[in-house]
Amino acid sequence: MSATATSVLADWRPRANPWLIALPVMLATFMVILDTSIVVVALPYIAGNLGATQDESTWVLTSYLVANAVILPASAWLSSFFGRKNFLIVCTITFTLASVTCGLATSMPMLVIARVLQGLGGGAMQPLSQSILLESFPPTQRGTATALFGLGIVVAPIIGPTLGGWFTDQLSWRWTFYINVPFGILATFLMILVIEDPPYIRASRPRRIDGLGFGLMALFLGTLQILLDKGQDADWFSAVWLRWFAAISALSLIGFVVRELVISQPIVELRILANRNFAVSGVLFALFGFTIYALITLQPLFLQSLLGYTAFDAGLSVAPRGIGATAALLVVGALVNRVNPKILVAFGFGMLGLSSLMLSHLSLQMAMSSVVGANIVSGFGTSFIFVPLTTLALGTLRNEQIGNASGIQNLVRNIGSSIGLSFVSTMLQRYAEARQAMMVKQLSPLNSVYQAHLAAAQSVFQHAFSAPDALDRARDLLYRTLLQQSSYWAFMELFFVVACVCGACVLSVAIFERPGTVHAVSLAE
């Protein structure tokens, strides 16, 4: 690319006001992120209403995540082929119509197919929205633009369970999908009015699609997502089909990487990973997705399974994260242009680790107010991670590289989130089993403490039952107490593990190069 052409691309700005452009792309991002979490609390109601088992209902989540993951990294190429504005509008319309179909679903297969269409439409909306937002603002205001984009990324998964619980309890699970319709219509209308394609989109349309590369990528991501989502239910690699899926995923990944590195017009430009800061930020974004979704899953599950909270109350317990996240976003956008982003990222992971450490000291006698402080700290740290980390990842890239980089960045964050959810579901069970095996040894006739508690419980039950029946009920009570305690300690250990992961992220920030010394990778090289 000539110096003159590069200068034209660097100086290009849309005709519409950047803040007006921000509204439709933020609406699109918010809808897509919200739909990853809003239906979680509604799954039991969906299964009951559509006559499906609980295991079958989880395909409502899996189908969306698989379709979303497949289209996400290819979004930059597809936007170049079809035109970014046109492609984004089609994706938004597809997502909105699919949301209507989800709400009208009369069977589980119909709902799953509609969720696949939703995921295909939504997968491209995140990276396209991010690249449009960053390109619309001048470089000096990109910290503010990133903070604005972070508002949707950070807040949507936090309010999703609360909003989903409220809709399910007060109206119907179908409203968790209908809520997208007015936002989708408004976003589409504004996109038509204010968004335009930059010169490099119009000048660099690919001649043909990389069908083999896309097929290998879809096979890799589809099998990986199913593996992560269904692994615990199938006892991981003890299931033959899971071993096949793991092998297919690994081989297709190798084939995809080789294909994209040798072809002249790859569907995903992997050479951008030669940029050290972008590569390191990709790993940290995966760990960011891992930690934030692990925490968002663990806390409501702890309150529901051990303390008897309703779905709405458990979802409401994570709402203070939004307060912390919003407060941080008000300042971090300005700070990122004045303070070394490495320091801000380290501070954010430190705050997230501190919140997880606070949650690891909860008790079974706690009130909901006990988690407010930890959630505010968590939300505050989340914003301090997302904004400067995005700046480190994308700040040294040219405008024409941002779309491809955004797709990769969003993909690794989503994969990290899926790994976090899978890790939580697996390790909760295994930590609880390990604790149970250790604690059950105390339920011995030779243990005087156990005998004392058994006698006390039996005396209580004897007021209403015969002596033998009272003894059985007393033993059952103590065993259920043991199960509760083993589950409690499993939750506490997992909170501590997440805190340790955050601590490792704080140390790994040192790997970043100084922001002023990094040079963008040329795609022409």
C-alpha positions as CSV (number, residue, x, y, z in Angstrom):
1,M,0.0,0.0,0.0
2,S,1.4,3.4,-1.0
3,A,2.2,6.1,1.6
4,T,-0.5,8.4,0.0
5,A,-3.1,5.6,0.3
6,T,-2.1,4.9,3.8
7,S,-2.4,8.5,4.7
8,V,-5.9,8.7,3.2
9,L,-7.0,5.7,5.2
10,A,-5.5,7.1,8.4
11,D,-7.2,10.5,7.9
12,W,-10.6,9.2,6.9
13,R,-13.5,10.0,9.3
14,P,-17.3,9.3,8.8
15,R,-19.5,12.2,8.0
16,A,-21.9,11.5,10.9
17,N,-21.1,12.5,14.5
18,P,-19.1,9.7,16.2
19,W,-21.5,9.8,19.2
20,L,-24.5,9.3,16.9
21,I,-22.7,6.3,15.3
22,A,-22.0,4.9,18.8
23,L,-25.7,4.5,19.6
24,P,-26.7,1.8,17.0
25,V,-23.5,-0.2,17.3
26,M,-23.7,-0.2,21.1
27,L,-27.3,-1.4,20.9
28,A,-26.2,-4.2,18.7
29,T,-23.4,-5.2,21.0
30,F,-25.6,-5.0,24.1
31,M,-28.2,-7.3,22.5
32,V,-25.7,-10.0,21.5
33,I,-23.9,-10.1,24.9
34,L,-27.1,-10.0,26.8
35,D,-28.4,-13.1,25.0
36,T,-25.5,-15.2,26.2
37,S,-26.7,-14.9,29.8
38,I,-30.4,-13.8,29.9
39,V,-31.8,-17.2,29.2
40,V,-29.7,-19.1,31.7
41,V,-32.2,-18.7,34.5
42,A,-35.1,-19.5,32.2
43,L,-33.9,-22.9,31.1
44,P,-36.0,-24.9,33.6
45,Y,-39.1,-23.0,32.5
46,I,-38.3,-23.5,28.8
47,A,-37.8,-27.2,29.3
48,G,-41.1,-27.6,31.2
49,N,-43.1,-25.5,28.7
50,L,-41.8,-27.3,25.6
51,G,-41.8,-30.8,27.1
52,A,-38.1,-31.3,27.1
53,T,-35.6,-32.6,29.6
54,Q,-33.2,-30.4,31.4
55,D,-30.3,-31.8,29.4
56,E,-32.1,-31.1,26.1
57,S,-32.8,-27.5,27.2
58,T,-29.0,-26.8,27.5
59,W,-28.9,-26.9,23.7
60,V,-30.6,-23.5,23.8
61,L,-27.3,-22.2,25.0
62,T,-24.9,-24.5,23.2
63,S,-26.5,-23.9,19.7
64,Y,-26.2,-20.1,20.2
65,L,-22.6,-20.2,21.3
66,V,-21.5,-22.6,18.5
67,A,-23.1,-20.5,15.8
68,N,-21.7,-17.3,17.4
69,A,-18.2,-18.7,17.6
70,V,-18.2,-19.9,14.0
71,I,-19.1,-16.6,12.4
72,L,-17.2,-14.3,14.8
73,P,-13.6,-14.6,13.5
74,A,-14.7,-14.5,9.9
75,S,-16.6,-11.2,10.4
76,A,-13.9,-9.0,9.0
77,W,-13.6,-11.0,5.7
78,L,-17.3,-11.2,5.3
79,S,-17.7,-7.5,5.8
80,S,-15.1,-6.9,3.2
81,F,-16.8,-9.2,0.7
82,F,-20.4,-7.9,1.2
83,G,-19.6,-4.4,2.5
84,R,-19.5,-3.7,6.2
85,K,-22.6,-1.6,6.5
86,N,-24.7,-4.0,4.4
87,F,-23.4,-7.0,6.3
88,L,-24.0,-5.4,9.7
89,I,-27.6,-4.4,8.8
90,V,-28.3,-8.0,7.5
91,C,-26.8,-9.5,10.7
92,T,-28.9,-7.2,12.9
93,I,-32.1,-8.0,11.0
94,T,-31.3,-11.7,11.1
95,F,-30.7,-11.5,14.9
96,T,-34.0,-9.6,15.5
97,L,-36.2,-11.9,13.4
98,A,-34.6,-15.0,15.0
99,S,-35.4,-13.5,18.4
100,V,-39.0,-13.3,17.4
101,T,-38.9,-16.9,16.2
102,C,-37.4,-17.9,19.5
103,G,-40.2,-16.3,21.4
104,L,-42.8,-18.0,19.2
105,A,-41.2,-21.4,19.4
106,T,-43.6,-24.3,20.0
107,S,-41.0,-27.1,20.3
108,M,-37.4,-27.5,21.3
109,P,-36.1,-28.2,17.7
110,M,-37.8,-25.0,16.5
111,L,-36.2,-23.0,19.4
112,V,-32.7,-24.5,18.8
113,I,-32.8,-23.7,15.0
114,A,-33.9,-20.2,15.8
115,R,-31.0,-19.9,18.3
116,V,-28.6,-21.0,15.6
117,L,-29.8,-18.2,13.4
118,Q,-29.6,-15.8,16.3
119,G,-26.0,-16.9,16.9
120,L,-25.0,-16.5,13.2
121,G,-26.5,-13.0,13.1
122,G,-25.0,-12.0,16.4
123,G,-21.6,-13.4,16.0
124,A,-20.5,-10.7,13.5
125,M,-22.2,-7.8,15.3
126,Q,-19.6,-7.7,18.2
127,P,-16.4,-7.2,16.2
128,L,-18.0,-5.1,13.5
129,S,-19.5,-2.8,16.1
130,Q,-16.1,-2.5,17.9
131,S,-14.2,-1.7,14.7
132,I,-16.8,0.9,13.5
133,L,-16.7,2.6,16.9
134,L,-12.9,2.8,17.1
135,E,-12.6,4.0,13.5
136,S,-15.3,6.7,14.0
137,F,-13.4,8.4,16.8
138,P,-10.0,10.1,16.3
139,P,-7.0,8.3,17.9
140,T,-6.9,10.7,20.9
141,Q,-10.5,9.7,21.8
142,R,-10.2,5.9,21.3
143,G,-9.9,5.4,25.0
144,T,-13.3,7.0,25.5
145,A,-14.7,4.9,22.6
146,T,-13.3,1.7,24.1
147,A,-14.9,2.6,27.5
148,L,-18.2,3.1,25.8
149,F,-17.9,-0.2,24.0
150,G,-16.9,-1.8,27.3
151,L,-20.2,-0.6,28.9
152,G,-22.0,-3.2,26.7
153,I,-19.5,-5.9,27.1
154,V,-19.2,-5.6,30.9
155,V,-22.7,-4.6,32.0
156,A,-24.8,-6.9,29.7
157,P,-23.7,-10.3,31.2
158,I,-24.1,-8.8,34.7
159,I,-27.8,-7.7,34.3
160,G,-28.7,-10.7,32.0
161,P,-29.5,-13.1,34.8
162,T,-31.4,-10.5,36.8
163,L,-33.4,-9.4,33.8
164,G,-34.0,-13.0,32.7
165,G,-35.2,-13.9,36.2
166,W,-37.6,-11.0,36.3
167,F,-39.1,-11.7,32.9
168,T,-39.5,-15.4,33.7
169,D,-41.2,-14.8,37.0
170,Q,-43.4,-11.8,36.0
171,L,-44.2,-12.5,32.4
172,S,-42.9,-15.5,30.5
173,W,-39.6,-17.0,29.4
174,R,-40.5,-15.8,25.8
175,W,-39.9,-12.2,26.8
176,T,-36.2,-13.0,27.3
177,F,-36.2,-13.0,23.4
178,Y,-38.9,-10.5,22.7
179,I,-36.9,-7.8,24.5
180,N,-34.5,-7.7,21.5
181,V,-37.1,-6.7,19.0
182,P,-37.5,-2.9,19.8
183,F,-33.7,-2.5,20.2
184,G,-33.1,-4.4,16.9
185,I,-35.5,-2.2,15.0
186,L,-34.0,1.0,16.4
187,A,-30.5,-0.2,15.7
188,T,-31.2,-1.1,12.1
189,F,-32.9,2.2,11.4
190,L,-30.0,4.2,12.8
191,M,-27.4,2.0,11.0
192,I,-29.1,2.8,7.7
193,L,-28.9,6.5,8.5
194,V,-25.4,7.1,10.0
195,I,-23.0,4.2,9.2
196,E,-20.9,4.2,6.0
197,D,-18.1,2.0,4.7
198,P,-14.5,3.4,5.0
199,P,-12.3,3.6,1.8
200,Y,-10.3,0.4,2.6
201,I,-13.5,-1.7,2.8
202,R,-14.6,-0.4,-0.7
203,A,-11.1,-0.9,-2.1
204,S,-10.1,-4.3,-0.8
205,R,-13.0,-6.6,-1.6
206,P,-11.8,-10.2,-1.8
207,R,-12.1,-12.0,-5.1
208,R,-13.4,-15.3,-3.7
209,I,-14.3,-16.9,-0.4
210,D,-11.8,-19.2,1.3
211,G,-14.2,-22.1,1.6
212,L,-11.8,-24.6,2.9
213,G,-10.5,-22.2,5.5
214,F,-14.0,-21.4,6.6
215,G,-15.0,-25.1,6.8
216,L,-11.9,-26.0,8.9
217,M,-12.6,-23.0,11.2
218,A,-16.3,-24.0,11.6
219,L,-15.4,-27.6,12.3
220,F,-12.7,-26.6,14.9
221,L,-14.9,-24.1,16.8
222,G,-18.1,-26.1,16.6
223,T,-16.6,-29.3,18.0
224,L,-14.7,-27.3,20.6
225,Q,-17.8,-25.5,21.8
226,I,-19.8,-28.7,22.1
227,L,-16.9,-30.4,23.8
228,L,-16.7,-27.7,26.5
229,D,-20.5,-27.4,26.9
230,K,-21.3,-31.2,27.1
231,G,-18.0,-32.5,28.5
232,Q,-19.0,-32.6,32.2
233,D,-22.4,-34.3,31.4
234,A,-20.6,-37.0,29.4
235,D,-17.8,-37.5,32.1
236,W,-15.3,-36.0,29.7
237,F,-13.0,-38.3,27.9
238,S,-14.6,-41.5,29.3
239,A,-17.1,-40.9,26.5
240,V,-15.9,-42.2,23.1
241,W,-17.7,-39.5,21.1
242,L,-16.0,-36.8,23.2
243,R,-12.6,-38.3,22.4
244,W,-13.5,-38.1,18.7
245,F,-14.7,-34.5,19.0
246,A,-11.4,-33.6,20.7
247,A,-9.4,-35.2,18.0
248,I,-11.4,-33.6,15.2
249,S,-11.2,-30.2,16.9
250,A,-7.4,-30.4,17.2
251,L,-6.8,-31.6,13.7
252,S,-9.1,-29.0,12.1
253,L,-7.3,-26.3,14.1
254,I,-4.0,-27.4,12.8
255,G,-5.4,-27.5,9.2
256,F,-7.0,-24.1,9.6
257,V,-3.8,-22.4,10.9
258,V,-1.7,-23.9,8.0
259,R,-4.3,-23.0,5.4
260,E,-4.6,-19.4,6.6
261,L,-0.9,-18.9,6.7
262,V,-0.3,-20.0,3.1
263,I,-3.3,-18.6,1.2
264,S,-3.1,-15.1,-0.2
265,Q,-6.6,-14.0,0.9
266,P,-7.3,-15.8,4.2
267,I,-10.7,-15.6,5.8
268,V,-8.9,-14.8,9.1
269,E,-5.6,-13.0,9.0
270,L,-3.5,-14.8,11.6
271,R,-0.2,-13.0,10.7
272,I,-1.5,-10.2,13.0
273,L,-0.5,-12.4,15.9
274,A,3.1,-11.4,15.1
275,N,2.3,-8.2,16.9
276,R,3.5,-9.0,20.4
277,N,1.1,-6.8,22.3
278,F,-1.9,-8.2,20.4
279,A,-0.8,-11.8,21.0
280,V,-0.3,-11.2,24.7
281,S,-3.6,-9.3,25.0
282,G,-5.3,-12.3,23.3
283,V,-4.2,-14.6,26.1
284,L,-5.2,-12.1,28.8
285,F,-8.6,-11.6,27.1
286,A,-9.2,-15.4,27.2
287,L,-8.3,-15.3,30.9
288,F,-10.5,-12.3,31.4
289,G,-13.4,-14.1,29.9
290,F,-12.6,-17.2,32.0
291,T,-12.6,-15.3,35.3
292,I,-15.6,-13.0,34.8
293,Y,-17.9,-15.8,33.6
294,A,-16.6,-18.1,36.3
295,L,-17.5,-15.5,39.0
296,I,-20.9,-14.6,37.4
297,T,-21.8,-18.3,37.4
298,L,-20.4,-19.3,40.8
299,Q,-22.1,-16.6,42.9
300,P,-25.7,-17.1,41.8
301,L,-25.2,-20.9,41.8
302,F,-23.9,-20.7,45.4
303,L,-26.9,-18.7,46.5
304,Q,-29.5,-20.9,44.8
305,S,-28.1,-24.3,45.6
306,L,-27.0,-23.8,49.2
307,L,-29.0,-20.8,50.5
308,G,-32.3,-21.4,48.7
309,Y,-32.4,-18.1,46.8
310,T,-34.9,-17.7,43.9
311,A,-33.6,-17.2,40.3
312,F,-34.4,-13.5,40.4
313,D,-32.8,-12.9,43.8
314,A,-29.7,-14.8,42.8
315,G,-29.4,-12.8,39.6
316,L,-30.0,-9.6,41.5
317,S,-27.1,-10.4,43.8
318,V,-24.6,-9.7,40.9
319,A,-26.2,-6.4,40.0
320,P,-23.8,-4.3,42.1
321,R,-21.1,-5.3,39.6
322,G,-22.8,-2.9,37.2
323,I,-22.4,-0.1,39.7
324,G,-18.7,-0.7,40.0
325,A,-18.2,-1.2,36.3
326,T,-20.1,2.0,35.3
327,A,-18.3,4.0,37.9
328,A,-14.9,2.8,36.6
329,L,-15.9,3.4,33.0
330,L,-16.5,7.1,33.8
331,V,-12.8,7.5,34.6
332,V,-10.8,4.8,32.9
333,G,-11.5,6.2,29.4
334,A,-9.6,9.4,30.4
335,L,-6.9,7.6,32.4
336,V,-6.0,5.3,29.5
337,N,-4.5,8.3,27.6
338,R,-2.6,9.5,30.6
339,V,-1.4,6.4,32.5
340,N,0.5,3.5,31.2
341,P,-2.2,0.9,30.1
342,K,-0.1,-1.9,31.6
343,I,-0.5,-0.4,35.1
344,L,-4.3,-0.1,34.6
345,V,-4.6,-3.7,33.4
346,A,-2.6,-5.0,36.4
347,F,-4.8,-2.9,38.7
348,G,-7.9,-4.3,37.1
349,F,-6.9,-7.9,37.5
350,G,-5.8,-7.1,41.0
351,M,-9.2,-5.8,41.9
352,L,-10.9,-8.8,40.2
353,G,-8.7,-11.1,42.2
354,L,-9.5,-9.2,45.4
355,S,-13.2,-9.6,44.9
356,S,-12.9,-13.3,44.3
357,L,-10.8,-13.6,47.5
358,M,-13.6,-11.7,49.4
359,L,-16.2,-14.2,48.0
360,S,-14.0,-17.1,49.2
361,H,-14.7,-16.1,52.8
362,L,-18.5,-16.2,52.6
363,S,-20.5,-18.3,55.1
364,L,-23.7,-20.2,55.0
365,Q,-25.2,-17.7,57.4
366,M,-24.6,-14.7,55.1
367,A,-27.1,-12.1,54.0
368,M,-27.3,-10.8,50.4
369,S,-25.6,-7.6,51.6
370,S,-22.5,-9.6,52.3
371,V,-21.7,-9.9,48.6
372,V,-22.4,-6.2,47.6
373,G,-18.9,-5.0,48.4
374,A,-17.2,-7.9,46.5
375,N,-19.4,-7.3,43.5
376,I,-18.7,-3.6,43.3
377,V,-15.0,-4.3,43.5
378,S,-15.3,-6.9,40.8
379,G,-17.2,-4.6,38.5
380,F,-14.7,-1.8,39.1
381,G,-11.8,-4.1,38.2
382,T,-13.6,-5.5,35.1
383,S,-13.7,-2.0,33.5
384,F,-10.1,-1.4,34.4
385,I,-9.2,-4.5,32.5
386,F,-11.3,-4.2,29.4
387,V,-10.6,-0.7,28.3
388,P,-6.8,-0.5,28.7
389,L,-6.3,-4.1,27.5
390,T,-8.3,-3.2,24.3
391,T,-6.0,-0.2,23.9
392,L,-2.9,-2.3,24.2
393,A,-4.3,-4.9,21.8
394,L,-5.7,-2.5,19.0
395,G,-4.0,0.8,19.7
396,T,-0.9,0.0,17.5
397,L,-2.9,-1.4,14.6
398,R,-3.9,0.4,11.4
399,N,-7.6,1.0,10.8
400,E,-7.8,-1.7,8.1
401,Q,-6.4,-4.2,10.7
402,I,-8.9,-3.4,13.4
403,G,-11.8,-5.4,12.0
404,N,-9.9,-8.6,11.7
405,A,-8.2,-8.0,15.1
406,S,-11.6,-7.3,16.8
407,G,-12.9,-10.6,15.5
408,I,-10.0,-12.6,16.9
409,Q,-10.1,-10.7,20.2
410,N,-13.8,-11.3,20.7
411,L,-13.4,-15.0,19.7
412,V,-10.6,-15.7,22.3
413,R,-12.7,-13.9,25.0
414,N,-15.7,-16.1,24.2
415,I,-13.6,-19.2,24.2
416,G,-12.2,-18.2,27.6
417,S,-15.7,-17.7,28.8
418,S,-16.8,-21.1,27.6
419,I,-13.8,-22.7,29.3
420,G,-14.6,-20.8,32.5
421,L,-18.2,-22.1,32.5
422,S,-17.0,-25.7,31.8
423,F,-14.3,-25.4,34.5
424,V,-16.8,-24.3,37.1
425,S,-19.3,-27.1,36.3
426,T,-16.6,-29.8,36.4
427,M,-14.5,-28.7,39.3
428,L,-17.5,-27.9,41.6
429,Q,-18.5,-31.6,41.3
430,R,-15.0,-32.9,41.7
431,Y,-14.0,-30.6,44.6
432,A,-17.2,-31.5,46.4
433,E,-16.6,-35.2,45.9
434,A,-13.1,-34.9,47.2
435,R,-14.3,-33.0,50.3
436,Q,-17.1,-35.5,50.8
437,A,-14.7,-38.4,50.7
438,M,-12.5,-36.7,53.3
439,M,-15.4,-35.6,55.6
440,V,-17.4,-38.9,55.5
441,K,-14.7,-40.5,57.6
442,Q,-15.9,-38.4,60.5
443,L,-19.4,-40.1,60.4
444,S,-18.1,-43.0,62.4
445,P,-19.6,-44.7,65.5
446,L,-16.1,-44.3,67.0
447,N,-16.3,-40.5,66.7
448,S,-17.6,-39.1,69.9
449,V,-18.5,-35.7,68.3
450,Y,-20.5,-37.4,65.6
451,Q,-22.3,-39.6,68.2
452,A,-23.1,-36.5,70.3
453,H,-24.7,-34.7,67.3
454,L,-26.5,-37.8,66.3
455,A,-28.0,-38.2,69.7
456,A,-29.1,-34.6,69.8
457,A,-30.8,-34.8,66.4
458,Q,-32.4,-38.1,67.4
459,S,-33.9,-36.6,70.5
460,V,-35.5,-33.8,68.5
461,F,-37.1,-36.2,66.0
462,Q,-38.4,-38.5,68.8
463,H,-41.0,-35.9,69.6
464,A,-42.8,-36.8,66.4
465,F,-41.5,-40.3,65.3
466,S,-40.6,-43.6,66.8
467,A,-37.1,-44.3,68.1
468,P,-35.9,-46.3,65.0
469,D,-37.4,-43.8,62.6
470,A,-36.0,-40.9,64.5
471,L,-32.5,-42.4,64.3
472,D,-32.8,-42.8,60.6
473,R,-33.9,-39.3,60.2
474,A,-31.1,-38.0,62.4
475,R,-28.5,-39.9,60.3
476,D,-30.1,-38.5,57.1
477,L,-29.9,-35.0,58.5
478,L,-26.3,-35.3,59.4
479,Y,-25.4,-36.7,56.0
480,R,-27.3,-33.9,54.2
481,T,-25.3,-31.5,56.3
482,L,-22.1,-33.2,55.2
483,L,-23.2,-32.8,51.5
484,Q,-24.0,-29.1,52.1
485,Q,-20.6,-28.6,53.8
486,S,-18.7,-30.4,51.0
487,S,-20.4,-28.3,48.4
488,Y,-19.7,-25.1,50.4
489,W,-16.0,-25.8,50.5
490,A,-16.0,-26.6,46.8
491,F,-17.4,-23.1,46.1
492,M,-14.9,-21.5,48.4
493,E,-11.9,-23.4,46.8
494,L,-13.1,-22.3,43.3
495,F,-13.4,-18.7,44.4
496,F,-9.8,-18.9,45.6
497,V,-8.6,-20.6,42.3
498,V,-10.1,-17.7,40.3
499,A,-8.3,-15.2,42.6
500,C,-5.0,-17.1,41.9
501,V,-5.7,-16.9,38.1
502,C,-6.1,-13.1,38.5
503,G,-2.9,-12.9,40.4
504,A,-1.0,-14.7,37.6
505,C,-2.6,-12.2,35.1
506,V,-1.2,-9.3,37.2
507,L,2.3,-10.7,36.9
508,S,1.9,-11.5,33.1
509,V,1.2,-7.9,32.3
510,A,5.0,-7.3,32.5
511,I,5.3,-9.2,29.1
512,F,3.8,-6.3,27.2
513,E,6.2,-4.1,25.4
514,R,6.1,-0.4,26.2
515,P,3.2,1.1,24.2
516,G,5.4,3.7,22.5
517,T,7.8,1.1,21.1
518,V,5.4,-1.3,19.4
519,H,4.9,-1.2,15.7
520,A,1.9,-2.4,13.8
521,V,2.2,-5.5,11.7
522,S,1.8,-5.0,8.0
523,L,-0.6,-7.4,6.4
524,A,1.3,-7.0,3.1
525,E,4.5,-8.5,4.6
